[in-house]
Amino acid sequence: MRTKEFSFNLPKELIADNPVVPRDNSRLMVLRRNTKQIEHRIFKDLPDIIDDNYVVVLNKTRVFPAKFKIIINERHCEILLIKQIIGNKWQCMVKPGRYFKIGKELIVKGKIDTVKAVIDSINIDGTRNIKFEINDDIFNWAEHNGYPPFPPYIKNSSATSYDYQTLYAHDNGSIAAPTAGLHFTDNVFKTLEKKGIQKHFVTLHIGRGTFLPVKSEHLEDHKMHKEWYEITKETADALNEAKKKGKKILAVGTTSVRTLESNFLNNFSPETNDTDIFIYPGYKFKAVDALLTNFHLPESTLIMLVSAFAGKNFIFDAYMEAIRLKYRFYSFGDAMLIL
């Protein structure tokens, strides 16, 4: 398939710069794959739409403040930590790249403290390996000195790091939020629990693999970057038991989907691993029965995944309906439930 087949025109005013308050007041488009019906609800209706035949699986990764601002030659530049190599040496995305040459010594000024760093090497993909001269753990230092790594399409936002974090975030390591989970509130979780709907957690630390654009003309030529994931024994056992009872797995977000599909063979198993799974139309799902997600960018791996799950034509019909009805798109936007 060609990448351009997943293109569509989105009015800029539909890109959500700020989240809905409260979170569960966002809109929810419900797609029923068997009947090709589309329903329009509010997210807090979720417990009324599904029953205890579903098990909800969420990604409990935590976004850390991975972005840093720096002045080089009187020019405002940025560093984004994307992957720990060893110790305090990190693979980083930088801009503009021409200022980040091998051997360049940097003074990174955080919100509170300053740290020295040096550019160790340049990778084929243009990222830099940067060594931070700091005694503290970089996660701890970033927590007090970094900035939320909001996507570049979020502009003039009053959102805080709290807004860009799920309520259940726990495991530090992501540079982007699992945004489908941003809609959940304590009230929604309590209502799900009262109905006997179980929830379980996996972890996938979101890196470049999730959000980098597809640049190849053909989907088959695109290579996903690896991302770290974990499924605990407790979660694996609970999901296997649910499958035995005929329950359906509702994955919250594309990262939960990729974790579950990477792990599942004949059953789920405890595992810590990397995944570069790329899901697009033609893929046969083994683990996931339903999907809760947001509205995604044109030509992204995410819209390709949901197209594989619900059918490309049905998804694009739904997207055109969402644009007509002025649904809010992307990270702080509205939600879609595919059953």
Wavefront OBJ file of the C-alpha trace (Angstrom):
o trace
v 0.000 0.000 0.000
v 1.078 3.583 -0.589
v 1.535 6.007 2.260
v -0.428 8.731 0.467
v -3.551 6.532 0.658
v -3.711 7.531 4.338
v -3.698 11.263 3.691
v -6.619 13.609 4.397
v -7.151 17.334 4.820
v -7.705 18.486 8.383
v -8.725 22.067 9.172
v -6.153 23.562 11.541
v -8.842 24.799 13.902
v -9.717 21.175 14.745
v -6.261 20.529 16.237
v -6.774 20.699 20.000
v -4.256 22.971 21.743
v -5.781 22.438 25.183
v -7.506 19.518 26.909
v -11.186 19.365 27.786
v -11.945 20.005 31.464
v -12.978 17.753 33.084
v -11.187 15.072 31.112
v -14.176 12.764 30.745
v -16.262 15.483 29.046
v -14.478 14.951 25.748
v -16.551 13.584 22.896
v -16.514 9.878 22.083
v -17.217 8.494 18.627
v -18.259 4.832 18.783
v -17.597 2.621 15.736
v -19.235 -0.785 15.492
v -17.295 -2.864 13.017
v -19.940 -5.533 12.381
v -22.753 -3.153 11.455
v -20.626 -0.187 10.264
v -22.646 2.061 12.567
v -21.305 5.292 14.057
v -22.589 6.700 17.350
v -21.791 9.998 19.046
v -21.377 9.979 22.818
v -19.423 11.626 25.650
v -16.411 9.830 27.144
v -17.965 9.495 30.586
v -20.596 7.293 28.876
v -17.948 4.575 28.384
v -19.206 2.419 31.298
v -22.691 2.485 29.726
v -21.370 1.323 26.348
v -19.329 -1.692 27.432
v -20.186 -4.415 29.955
v -18.315 -6.872 32.157
v -17.577 -9.010 29.122
v -14.729 -6.562 28.465
v -11.348 -6.283 30.179
v -9.638 -2.895 29.895
v -5.857 -2.768 29.342
v -3.989 0.528 29.836
v -0.395 1.646 29.324
v 0.960 2.958 32.639
v 4.061 4.593 31.218
v 4.875 8.030 32.604
v 5.978 10.987 30.494
v 9.061 12.661 31.935
v 10.124 16.275 31.229
v 12.519 15.294 28.451
v 12.833 18.622 26.625
v 15.554 21.185 27.357
v 16.165 24.660 26.037
v 19.677 25.828 25.273
v 21.407 28.872 23.769
v 24.137 28.179 21.188
v 25.747 31.094 19.352
v 22.899 33.334 20.536
v 20.416 30.973 18.910
v 17.563 29.266 20.785
v 17.978 25.499 20.414
v 16.328 22.399 21.866
v 17.375 18.965 23.084
v 14.907 16.104 23.479
v 16.051 13.013 25.357
v 14.757 9.942 23.560
v 16.717 6.897 24.735
v 19.186 6.103 27.482
v 22.354 4.498 26.091
v 24.317 3.940 29.269
v 24.457 5.939 32.455
v 23.971 9.610 31.629
v 24.750 9.209 27.932
v 21.535 9.646 25.943
v 20.421 9.524 22.349
v 18.777 12.883 21.678
v 16.862 14.712 19.009
v 18.211 18.232 18.543
v 17.259 21.328 16.590
v 18.607 23.008 14.665
v 21.087 20.224 13.986
v 23.827 22.384 12.485
v 24.701 23.737 15.940
v 25.268 20.307 17.477
v 28.641 19.099 16.176
v 30.779 16.282 17.581
v 32.818 17.457 20.541
v 30.682 20.540 21.091
v 30.464 21.413 24.777
v 27.048 22.536 25.937
v 25.670 24.409 28.911
v 22.134 23.132 29.470
v 20.141 25.498 31.658
v 17.235 23.821 33.352
v 14.440 25.492 35.282
v 16.515 25.362 38.461
v 20.031 24.038 37.790
v 22.608 24.042 35.011
v 24.474 21.010 33.719
v 27.386 20.595 31.325
v 27.160 18.187 28.402
v 29.217 17.174 25.393
v 28.183 15.776 22.014
v 29.754 12.340 21.778
v 28.660 11.249 18.300
v 26.162 11.738 15.492
v 23.936 8.863 14.389
v 22.902 8.044 10.832
v 19.376 9.309 11.507
v 20.671 12.705 12.641
v 20.172 12.150 16.355
v 23.045 12.952 18.702
v 24.537 10.885 21.489
v 25.065 13.383 24.288
v 26.887 12.752 27.566
v 25.602 14.793 30.489
v 28.200 15.598 33.149
v 25.993 15.111 36.166
v 26.281 13.031 39.306
v 22.528 12.750 39.709
v 20.351 10.368 37.731
v 19.179 12.181 34.601
v 15.536 11.272 35.312
v 15.746 12.998 38.687
v 17.458 16.055 37.231
v 14.975 16.296 34.364
v 12.043 16.083 36.754
v 12.973 19.467 38.219
v 14.620 21.072 35.190
v 13.016 19.812 32.005
v 9.918 20.846 30.079
v 6.953 18.696 28.988
v 7.645 17.262 25.519
v 4.422 18.498 23.930
v 4.057 17.554 20.248
v 5.013 20.358 17.819
v 1.422 20.770 16.598
v 0.326 21.939 20.068
v 0.821 25.697 19.987
v -0.159 28.525 22.351
v -1.309 25.990 24.900
v -2.005 26.694 28.549
v -1.720 22.973 29.294
v 0.593 21.788 32.058
v 2.608 18.624 32.539
v -0.330 17.325 34.624
v -2.635 17.685 31.621
v -0.215 15.644 29.498
v -0.119 12.748 31.976
v -2.617 9.957 32.579
v -3.989 9.698 36.111
v -2.483 6.220 36.434
v 0.987 7.011 35.014
v 3.647 5.185 37.001
v 6.727 3.968 35.096
v 9.082 6.766 34.008
v 10.333 6.634 30.432
v 8.054 8.109 27.745
v 8.633 11.212 25.650
v 5.004 11.319 24.537
v 1.770 10.564 26.351
v -0.428 7.517 25.662
v -3.125 10.033 24.822
v -6.151 7.723 24.711
v -5.717 7.337 28.451
v -5.910 11.074 29.124
v -9.726 10.919 29.056
v -10.045 8.664 32.107
v -11.089 10.097 35.467
v -11.496 8.542 38.894
v -15.262 8.634 38.389
v -15.033 6.660 35.144
v -12.790 4.066 36.798
v -15.141 3.767 39.795
v -18.149 3.253 37.518
v -16.304 0.614 35.480
v -15.368 -1.175 38.698
v -18.964 -1.117 39.955
v -20.009 -2.846 36.732
v -17.409 -5.557 37.283
v -15.197 -4.405 34.421
v -11.583 -5.252 35.259
v -8.614 -3.082 34.346
v -5.017 -4.228 33.951
v -1.783 -2.471 33.065
v 1.120 -2.927 30.693
v 4.026 -0.580 30.046
v 5.404 0.643 26.731
v 7.765 3.610 26.865
v 6.788 5.782 23.920
v 9.700 6.928 21.802
v 10.199 7.832 18.179
v 8.666 4.585 16.957
v 5.172 5.762 17.814
v 5.197 9.294 16.456
v 7.777 9.600 13.653
v 6.148 10.152 10.235
v 6.217 7.528 7.519
v 8.568 8.883 4.857
v 8.699 5.883 2.521
v 6.381 5.774 -0.482
v 5.261 2.241 0.334
v 4.215 1.115 3.820
v 6.211 -2.100 3.484
v 9.435 -0.063 3.355
v 8.861 1.754 6.653
v 10.918 0.606 9.638
v 9.654 1.301 13.151
v 12.133 2.285 15.867
v 12.210 -0.122 18.785
v 10.354 0.729 21.985
v 10.698 -0.993 25.370
v 7.698 -2.765 26.883
v 6.827 -4.936 29.849
v 4.003 -7.296 30.751
v 4.084 -8.556 34.336
v 3.135 -12.066 35.422
v 0.109 -10.642 37.225
v -1.180 -8.983 34.048
v -0.364 -11.969 31.810
v -2.170 -14.386 34.144
v -5.208 -12.092 34.422
v -5.502 -11.641 30.660
v -5.089 -15.366 30.005
v -7.844 -16.076 32.523
v -10.051 -13.483 30.844
v -9.461 -15.091 27.442
v -10.391 -18.517 28.844
v -13.686 -17.059 30.043
v -14.383 -15.615 26.602
v -13.953 -12.011 27.659
v -12.901 -9.337 25.170
v -9.665 -7.359 25.492
v -10.228 -3.604 25.144
v -6.857 -1.934 24.552
v -6.606 1.712 25.571
v -4.376 3.340 22.976
v -2.284 2.102 20.090
v 0.695 1.517 22.398
v -1.320 -0.978 24.438
v -2.291 -2.672 21.175
v 1.314 -2.929 20.036
v 2.395 -4.300 23.411
v -0.302 -6.980 23.512
v 0.104 -7.993 19.877
v 3.897 -8.193 20.264
v 3.575 -10.469 23.272
v 0.680 -12.788 22.391
v 1.321 -16.159 20.792
v -1.114 -18.775 22.033
v -1.421 -16.839 25.266
v 0.093 -13.884 27.129
v 3.376 -14.358 28.972
v 5.438 -12.248 31.397
v 8.001 -10.397 29.319
v 10.365 -7.447 29.153
v 11.383 -6.775 25.574
v 11.643 -4.294 22.698
v 9.117 -4.092 19.901
v 9.272 -2.605 16.438
v 5.943 -4.054 15.322
v 4.325 -2.024 12.527
v 0.605 -2.704 12.172
v -1.135 -1.674 8.961
v -4.015 -3.045 6.809
v -3.610 -6.724 6.180
v -2.433 -7.448 9.717
v -4.399 -10.161 11.560
v -5.038 -9.250 15.184
v -4.450 -12.025 17.699
v -4.831 -10.427 21.127
v -7.034 -7.329 20.934
v -10.816 -7.322 20.445
v -11.658 -3.633 20.907
v -9.730 -0.374 20.804
v -10.040 3.027 22.432
v -7.958 5.675 20.683
v -7.761 9.346 19.666
v -7.976 10.898 16.191
v -4.584 10.709 14.494
v -2.378 12.538 12.011
v -2.611 11.881 8.280
v -0.093 9.331 6.964
v 0.929 8.328 10.505
v 1.570 4.784 11.715
v -1.300 5.332 14.156
v -3.995 5.904 11.533
v -2.600 2.903 9.693
v -3.021 0.785 12.818
v -6.641 1.815 13.392
v -7.321 1.272 9.684
v -6.018 -2.269 10.070
v -8.307 -2.791 13.041
v -11.558 -1.343 11.686
v -11.006 -1.292 7.931
v -9.552 1.649 6.026
v -12.786 2.701 4.321
v -14.771 2.638 7.572
v -12.090 4.626 9.401
v -11.915 7.272 6.694
v -15.699 7.557 6.620
v -15.584 8.091 10.382
v -12.816 10.685 10.073
v -14.771 12.648 7.479
v -17.781 12.523 9.815
v -15.571 13.735 12.675
v -14.333 16.668 10.601
v -17.874 17.578 9.552
v -19.035 17.527 13.178
v -15.920 19.373 14.370
v -14.458 16.722 16.619
v -11.164 17.758 18.212
v -8.058 15.983 16.872
v -4.707 14.689 18.160
v -3.238 14.511 21.666
v -5.695 16.750 23.542
v -8.553 15.866 21.215
v -11.596 13.632 21.405
v -11.742 9.839 21.539
v -12.870 6.964 19.323
v -14.068 3.584 20.584
v -13.908 0.742 18.059
v -15.959 -2.346 18.991
l 1 2 3 4 5 6 7 8 9 10 11 12 13 14 15 16 17 18 19 20 21 22 23 24 25 26 27 28 29 30 31 32 33 34 35 36 37 38 39 40 41 42 43 44 45 46 47 48 49 50 51 52 53 54 55 56 57 58 59 60 61 62 63 64 65 66 67 68 69 70 71 72 73 74 75 76 77 78 79 80 81 82 83 84 85 86 87 88 89 90 91 92 93 94 95 96 97 98 99 100 101 102 103 104 105 106 107 108 109 110 111 112 113 114 115 116 117 118 119 120 121 122 123 124 125 126 127 128 129 130 131 132 133 134 135 136 137 138 139 140 141 142 143 144 145 146 147 148 149 150 151 152 153 154 155 156 157 158 159 160 161 162 163 164 165 166 167 168 169 170 171 172 173 174 175 176 177 178 179 180 181 182 183 184 185 186 187 188 189 190 191 192 193 194 195 196 197 198 199 200 201 202 203 204 205 206 207 208 209 210 211 212 213 214 215 216 217 218 219 220 221 222 223 224 225 226 227 228 229 230 231 232 233 234 235 236 237 238 239 240 241 242 243 244 245 246 247 248 249 250 251 252 253 254 255 256 257 258 259 260 261 262 263 264 265 266 267 268 269 270 271 272 273 274 275 276 277 278 279 280 281 282 283 284 285 286 287 288 289 290 291 292 293 294 295 296 297 298 299 300 301 302 303 304 305 306 307 308 309 310 311 312 313 314 315 316 317 318 319 320 321 322 323 324 325 326 327 328 329 330 331 332 333 334 335 336 337 338 339
